[in-house]
Each structure stands twice: as C-alpha cells, then as structure tokens.
Amino acid sequence: MDESGLIKGIQQGDRKAFQTLVNSYQRMVVNTCLGIVHSQEDAEDLAQDVFLEIFRTAENFRGDAKISTWLYRIATNRSLNFVRNKKRKGFFQSLEETFTGSKNHTSEISENRSDQPDHNITDQQRSDLLHRAIDQLPVKQRIAFTLNKYEELPYQQIAEVMEISLASVESLIHRAKKNLQEQLLDCYKKNASDCKFLKRMVSHIKSNDMKNKCIHKDLIFYLDNELSAEKRNAIEKHLEECADCRSFLAFVRDEMQVIEHEKNPEASPYFFTRLSARLDEKQVYQTQSQWARLAQPAFFSLVLLAGIYGGLKLGSNASSPLVNQQTSSGVQMLNDFAAEPIESFLLDEL
C-alpha cells in the first residue's frame, strides 16, 4: 500500500493501515526521539504519542510532503517539548533541594576514587558527557545535528523537514559541530580534577602553541573527513609530533562513537500492543465524553421540569399561608436553578 493509501485508510479508522504505518516508521521515530531525549524508554513513549497524533489528525495531512517528513517534524517538536518540561521540573526540584537541604549526588560524572585509573572514563560517563554537550546546543543546531548523526539524513532532506534552505542546514550543522567540540572541551575541563590525563590535555590545549595551530577546533571535522587536503596534512603532521593531541583526538572519536552505539536501538516487541491499548482507551474516553456532553442538558432539563411540576402540584394542594410560602420558596429556588447557564454543569474537556 502506498503512502496516500495508508493515510486514506487511517482517515477512515482502518487499524490495519495504521499498524502498517507504525511498523514502517517505528524505528525511525523512536531513533529521532532518542537523539533528543537520550532515553529509550522516554523515546518509545514519545514515539507512541507521535503515532497517536497521526491517527487523530490524519485528515490534516495535505500530501504536499512525505509521511516521513511529517513524522520527523512531530517527533522533534514533541521531544523538544518533553525536554523543556523536564528542565522545568528539574528547576523546581533544585529549588526544593535548596530549601530542604537534600541533594541527589548520583548524577555526578566524576568520583573521588583513588583506585580509579588516571585516564579511565566509563561508557556511561562518556554518554553523559556527550548528552550534556548536545543539550547545550541551540535548538535549530540540535535538530539538524540529530537528524544528520542519528538518522543519517542528507542535508537536502533535513532542509525539507526543518523548512529551511540547504545553505542554512549546512551552516547549522557546521556550527553545531564546532559548538559541540567546545562543549565537550568545557565538560572535560569541569571534570578534570580527578584525572591527571585530562589535566595535562586541557593544559596543552590552552597553551599558546596549541592555540596558534588551532588543531583542537578542527578535530571533529577531521574525523568526519570534511577538511581540505592541505588542512588534513597539517593536522596529521602535528599529530605525529604531539602525543597529547593524539590522545585528545582519540577522546573526541570515542565521544562521537557513543552516537553509533546508541542509535537504532532494538525495537520493543510490545510497542504496537501498548500503542493499541492507549488508542482504545483514548477512543472509549472520547465516546464517553461525547455521550456525557449530549446527555447532561437533557438530564438537567428533566430535573427542572420535574421540580416545576412538583412545585405546582404542591401549590395547588396547599391549604395554609405557611404552605403557600414554602411552595413559593421552592418554586423560586427552581427558577433560580433554571436561570443558571447550562454550560456551568458541563464537564471540562481534557
């Protein structure tokens, strides 16, 4: 079934067409979300949200772009919103820790352990360093870099997803790599206190000799084979003479390998099962809400009519001024009830 057939089937509520779409694009969506949120569990939850939105808004698909482009846009937007909300929660949590005096130290990258080798950094620490560096990138650079590195999209397709020019994509990715390398270096400097190797490396990078050659600014482009032959030869000549720069190059290479190890995770076998359950739950809730909205005006109208009828009957049988007074009060109460706008009794939509 082609893309237009899939969308048409989903617009008509065809679950088989929806499952075909999910099976075709599940890996892509999860991988895109993973590149931004850095957690497979969160990435799968967000991917399910993306497909639920596709099912709910399929009638809005105009067909002027590929389904994959539409999915990329929704996935990046939802992932970025998730990260923003997480940062907001983290801010309030840090305020609570400030006032309560409690703090979780498990997220520290470096540990003061005398038995830790000078240059031994664990895989988890490497991941933390890279994720922290990526998170510091401006939003557009982050999106372009993620689509390029995690999804390996060509620049032209990234331009279509982001709805910008090809030249803008080239500039964004170039600046993202440059900023990423600076962020990585900053992370190294902040966490060099327990590592003599990092201390020596940072000291060397900050030296005048290193600054004049600007080797460290080009290493990430050197690894991606994006330098001219003249620059590559100059860097390789310097690397032959400098052990510290060779070590730093290996460090940057290892950091970039984190992406290769993370991307394209094995899909959960229960992904569509959980997605179907969420879709069923959402549809049941929507049906109940619609019936409730339709039934409430009729219900309150019946209550009002019954109250008026009862009040009139009671008034006709009254034989004393006291009863008449009570009846009038009851009728007035019902009139006041009738004057209330019916919208005030409707349930709010989620």
C-alpha positions in Angstrom: 0.0 0.0 0.0 1.4 3.4 -1.0 1.6 6.5 1.3 -1.7 8.0 0.1 -3.5 4.7 0.6 -2.1 4.4 4.1 -3.3 7.9 5.0 -6.7 7.4 3.4 -7.1 4.1 5.4 -6.1 5.8 8.7 -8.5 8.7 8.0 -11.3 6.0 7.7 -10.2 4.4 11.0 -8.6 1.4 9.4 -6.4 -0.2 12.2 -4.5 -2.4 9.7 -3.4 0.6 7.7 -2.4 2.3 11.0 -0.4 -0.8 12.0 1.4 -0.9 8.6 2.3 2.8 9.1 3.7 2.1 12.6 5.7 -1.0 11.5 7.2 1.0 8.7 8.2 4.1 10.7 8.6 2.9 14.3 12.4 2.6 14.2 12.7 6.0 12.6 10.5 7.8 15.1 12.0 6.1 18.1 15.5 6.9 16.9 14.7 10.5 16.3 13.2 11.0 19.7 16.2 9.1 21.3 18.7 11.6 19.7 17.0 14.4 21.7 15.8 12.8 25.0 18.7 10.3 25.4 16.5 7.6 27.0 15.0 4.7 25.1 12.1 4.4 27.5 11.1 8.0 27.1 11.8 7.8 23.3 9.3 4.9 22.9 6.7 6.8 25.0 7.1 9.9 22.8 7.0 7.8 19.6 3.7 6.4 20.7 2.5 9.9 21.3 3.6 10.8 17.7 1.6 7.9 16.2 -1.5 8.7 18.3 -1.3 12.2 17.0 -1.0 10.9 13.4 -4.1 8.7 13.9 -6.0 11.7 15.4 -5.1 14.3 12.8 -4.7 12.2 9.7 -7.3 14.3 7.9 -4.9 17.3 8.2 -2.3 15.5 6.0 -2.2 17.5 2.8 0.1 15.3 0.8 2.5 18.0 -0.2 5.3 16.3 1.8 6.3 12.8 2.6 4.9 10.9 5.6 8.4 10.6 6.9 8.8 14.4 6.8 5.6 14.9 8.7 6.7 12.3 11.3 10.1 13.9 11.7 8.5 17.3 12.4 6.1 15.9 15.0 8.8 13.7 16.7 11.3 16.6 17.0 8.6 19.0 18.4 7.3 16.6 20.9 10.8 15.6 22.0 11.9 19.2 22.5 8.7 20.0 24.5 9.4 16.9 26.6 13.0 18.2 27.3 11.7 21.7 28.2 9.1 20.3 30.6 11.8 18.1 32.2 14.1 21.1 32.7 11.2 23.0 34.3 10.6 20.1 36.7 14.3 19.9 37.4 14.3 23.7 38.2 11.6 23.3 40.8 13.2 20.2 42.2 16.5 22.1 42.6 14.6 24.8 44.5 13.1 22.1 46.8 16.6 20.7 47.4 17.9 24.2 48.2 15.2 24.7 50.9 15.2 21.1 52.2 19.0 20.6 52.1 18.6 17.3 50.2 20.5 16.6 47.0 21.0 13.5 44.9 24.7 13.1 44.0 24.3 10.0 41.8 24.4 12.1 38.6 27.9 13.3 39.2 30.2 12.3 36.4 33.5 12.2 38.4 34.0 10.3 41.6 36.9 10.9 44.0 38.3 7.4 44.0 42.0 6.9 44.5 41.8 3.5 42.8 40.4 5.0 39.5 42.9 5.0 36.7 44.0 8.4 35.5 42.5 8.1 32.0 39.7 5.6 32.7 36.3 7.1 31.8 33.4 4.6 31.7 31.0 4.2 28.9 28.2 5.8 31.0 30.4 8.8 31.7 31.2 9.2 28.1 27.5 9.1 27.3 26.7 11.7 30.0 29.4 14.0 28.6 28.1 13.8 25.1 24.5 14.2 26.1 25.3 17.2 28.2 27.2 18.8 25.3 24.4 18.1 22.8 21.8 19.5 25.2 23.7 22.8 25.3 23.3 23.3 21.5 20.8 25.9 20.3 17.5 24.3 19.3 17.9 24.5 15.5 21.5 23.3 15.6 20.4 20.4 17.8 17.6 19.3 15.4 19.9 19.5 12.4 22.7 17.7 14.2 20.4 14.9 15.5 18.8 14.3 12.1 22.2 14.2 10.5 24.0 12.0 13.0 21.3 9.8 14.4 19.1 9.4 11.3 22.0 10.0 8.8 19.7 12.2 6.7 21.2 14.1 3.8 21.3 17.9 4.1 18.5 18.3 1.5 16.1 16.1 3.4 16.9 17.9 6.7 16.1 21.2 4.9 12.7 19.8 3.9 12.0 18.6 7.5 13.0 22.0 9.0 11.5 24.0 6.1 14.7 26.0 5.6 17.3 26.4 2.8 20.1 23.9 2.1 22.6 26.6 2.9 21.0 27.1 6.3 21.3 23.4 7.1 25.0 23.4 6.1 25.6 26.4 8.4 23.6 24.9 11.3 25.5 21.6 11.2 28.9 23.2 10.9 28.2 25.5 13.9 26.7 22.6 15.8 29.9 20.5 15.4 32.0 23.5 16.3 29.9 24.3 19.4 29.7 20.6 20.3 33.5 20.3 20.4 33.8 23.4 22.6 31.1 22.0 24.9 33.0 18.7 25.1 36.2 20.5 26.0 34.3 22.5 28.6 32.9 19.3 30.1 36.4 17.8 30.2 37.8 20.9 32.0 35.0 20.7 34.6 35.6 17.1 35.3 39.4 17.0 35.0 40.0 17.3 38.8 40.3 13.5 39.3 42.1 12.7 36.1 45.8 13.7 35.5 45.5 12.8 31.8 42.7 15.3 31.4 44.5 18.0 33.3 47.6 17.6 31.1 45.4 17.6 27.9 43.5 20.7 28.9 46.7 22.5 29.9 48.2 21.6 26.5 45.1 22.8 24.6 45.2 26.1 26.4 48.9 26.7 25.6 49.9 29.2 23.0 51.4 26.6 20.8 48.1 24.8 20.6 46.1 27.9 20.1 48.3 29.0 17.2 47.8 25.8 15.4 44.0 25.6 16.2 44.2 21.8 16.0 41.5 21.2 18.6 39.0 23.3 16.7 39.2 21.2 13.6 39.4 17.7 15.1 35.7 16.9 14.8 35.8 18.0 11.1 38.9 15.9 10.7 37.1 12.9 12.0 34.2 13.5 9.6 36.6 13.9 6.7 35.3 17.4 6.0 38.7 19.3 5.7 40.8 20.2 2.7 43.8 18.0 1.9 46.1 20.8 3.0 44.5 21.1 6.4 44.4 17.3 6.9 48.1 17.0 6.1 48.9 19.8 8.6 46.8 18.1 11.3 48.3 14.7 10.7 51.8 16.1 10.7 51.1 17.8 14.1 49.6 14.6 15.5 52.7 12.7 14.6 54.7 15.0 16.9 52.2 15.5 19.7 51.1 12.7 22.0 48.6 14.8 23.9 46.8 15.9 20.7 46.7 12.2 19.6 45.1 11.4 23.0 42.6 14.2 22.6 41.7 13.1 19.1 41.0 9.6 20.5 38.9 11.2 23.2 36.7 13.1 20.7 36.5 9.9 18.5 35.3 7.9 21.4 32.7 10.5 22.3 31.3 10.5 18.7 31.2 6.7 18.8 28.6 7.0 21.6 26.1 8.0 18.9 26.9 5.0 16.8 26.3 2.7 19.8 23.1 4.4 20.8 21.2 4.9 17.6 18.8 2.4 16.1 18.0 0.6 19.3 16.2 -2.7 19.1 12.5 -2.1 19.0 10.3 -3.3 21.8 8.2 -6.3 20.7 5.2 -4.9 22.6 5.4 -1.4 21.1 2.2 -1.7 18.9 0.4 -3.7 21.6 0.8 -0.8 24.1 0.0 1.7 21.4 -3.2 -0.1 20.5 -4.2 -0.2 24.2 -3.6 3.5 24.5 -5.6 4.2 21.3 -8.6 2.0 22.6 -8.5 3.8 25.9 -8.5 7.2 24.2 -11.4 6.3 21.9 -13.5 4.9 24.8 -12.9 8.1 26.8 -13.8 10.3 23.9 -17.0 8.3 23.3 -18.0 8.6 26.9 -17.2 12.3 27.0 -19.4 12.9 23.9 -22.3 11.0 25.4 -21.9 12.8 28.6 -22.0 16.2 26.9 -25.1 15.2 24.9 -26.9 13.7 27.9 -26.3 16.4 30.5 -28.5 19.1 29.1 -31.4 16.6 28.7 -30.9 15.3 32.2 -30.9 18.7 33.8 -34.0 19.7 31.7 -35.9 16.7 33.1 -34.9 17.6 36.6 -36.0 21.1 36.1 -39.4 20.1 34.7 -39.9 17.6 37.4 -39.2 20.2 40.0 -41.6 22.7 38.4 -44.3 20.1 38.1 -43.9 19.0 41.7 -43.9 22.6 42.9 -47.1 23.5 41.0 -48.9 20.3 42.3 -47.8 21.1 45.9 -49.0 24.7 45.5 -52.5 23.6 44.2 -53.0 21.4 47.3 -51.7 23.9 49.8 -54.4 25.0 52.5 -52.4 27.4 54.6 -50.4 30.6 54.1 -47.3 28.8 55.6 -47.6 26.0 53.0 -48.0 28.6 50.2 -45.0 30.5 51.5 -42.9 27.3 51.4 -44.2 26.4 48.0 -43.3 29.9 46.7 -39.8 29.5 48.1 -39.5 26.1 46.4 -40.7 27.4 43.1 -38.3 30.4 43.4 -35.4 28.0 44.1 -36.3 26.0 41.0 -36.5 29.2 39.0 -33.1 30.3 40.2 -31.8 26.8 39.2 -33.3 27.3 35.8 -31.6 30.6 35.4 -28.2 29.0 35.8 -26.4 28.8 32.5 -26.4 25.1 31.4 -22.7 25.4 30.4 -21.7 25.6 34.1 -22.7 22.0 34.5 -20.7 20.6 31.6 -17.6 18.7 32.2 -14.3 20.3 31.1 -12.5 18.6 28.3 -9.1 17.3 28.9 
